[in-house]
Amino acid sequence: MKELQAQIDAQMATVGAPVELWINWMMIIFACSIFFVWKNKEARWALGAILLTMPTAMLIFKLWGNVHLFSLAHLLWWSPLLVYLIKSFLSQDKFKKWGPLRIWHHLLCATIMISLLFDVRDVYLVVTGVKAMH
């Protein structure tokens, strides 16, 4: 496991500071779900999605050895989460007034949307050989 983590760390060291900042932002916004899990289904689903994403990403790395394919884990777990979050927002009164829950919900949805755009792009670039398999 340490060797696998060392390989991931070596590849992540090449992605650059903006990508590292984005990854940290995603972790923060998903971690904020912990503040809402006790009374909010959407927060529980978000927390579940991020907890499933991590081992899925590790398995993907173990199979293909490319950090850019972590995007597959995002596409697998975050796409349905985004659909659920949007449907919830449109159908529930708890999102009608502004407050911490609505702000977090909107930030999470925006973060997932942006991430999924980059994820589709990364998978395409790996499949077409632009981003090399390591």
Secondary structure, DSSP 8 states (H G I E B T S, - for coil): -HHHHHHHHHHHTTS-HHHHHHHHHHHHHHHGGGGTTTT-HHHHHHHHHHHHHHHHHHHHHHHH--GGGHHHHHHHHHHHHHHHHHHHHHH-GGGSS-SHHHHHHHHHHHHHHHHHHHHHHHHHHHHTTSS---
